[in-house]
Amino acid sequence: MLIEDDCESIGGEKEMSITDVRPEIKRKIKSIVVKEFEGIDGVPTSFKDLNNF
């Protein structure tokens, strides 16, 4: 699981960490993107809920 912000102020998606992950590994990662500077307060705290977020 990878939680990161949308990097809007520095170029958006192309600057996000998940962008540089090899495709065969990326398929195994649940990526959650949050709005820049909004924090993770709105992200669920349980793995079950995160998987459906």
C-alpha positions in Angstrom: 0.0 0.0 0.0 1.3 3.4 -0.9 -0.3 6.7 0.2 1.0 9.8 -1.4 -0.2 13.3 -2.3 -1.0 14.3 -5.9 2.2 16.5 -6.3 0.1 19.1 -7.9 2.4 22.0 -7.1 5.5 20.2 -8.6 4.0 18.8 -11.8 1.3 16.3 -10.8 1.2 12.6 -11.6 4.6 12.5 -13.3 6.2 13.5 -10.0 4.5 10.9 -7.9 6.4 7.9 -6.5 4.1 5.3 -8.0 4.9 6.6 -11.5 8.4 5.2 -11.3 7.5 1.7 -10.1 7.9 -1.1 -12.6 4.6 -2.3 -14.0 4.9 -5.9 -12.6 5.4 -4.5 -9.1 2.9 -1.7 -9.5 0.1 -4.3 -10.0 0.7 -5.5 -6.5 0.5 -2.1 -4.9 -2.7 -0.4 -3.8 -2.0 3.3 -4.5 -4.0 5.9 -2.7 -3.7 9.5 -3.8 -4.7 12.4 -1.6 -4.9 16.1 -2.4 -1.7 18.0 -1.8 -1.6 19.7 1.6 -4.9 18.1 2.8 -3.2 15.3 4.8 -4.4 11.8 5.5 -7.2 12.6 7.9 -9.8 11.5 5.4 -8.1 8.2 4.7 -9.6 5.1 6.4 -7.7 3.6 9.2 -8.4 -0.1 8.6 -6.8 -2.1 5.8 -10.2 -3.5 4.8 -11.5 0.0 4.3 -8.3 1.3 2.6 -8.5 -1.5 0.0 -11.9 -0.1 -1.0 -11.0 3.5 -0.9 
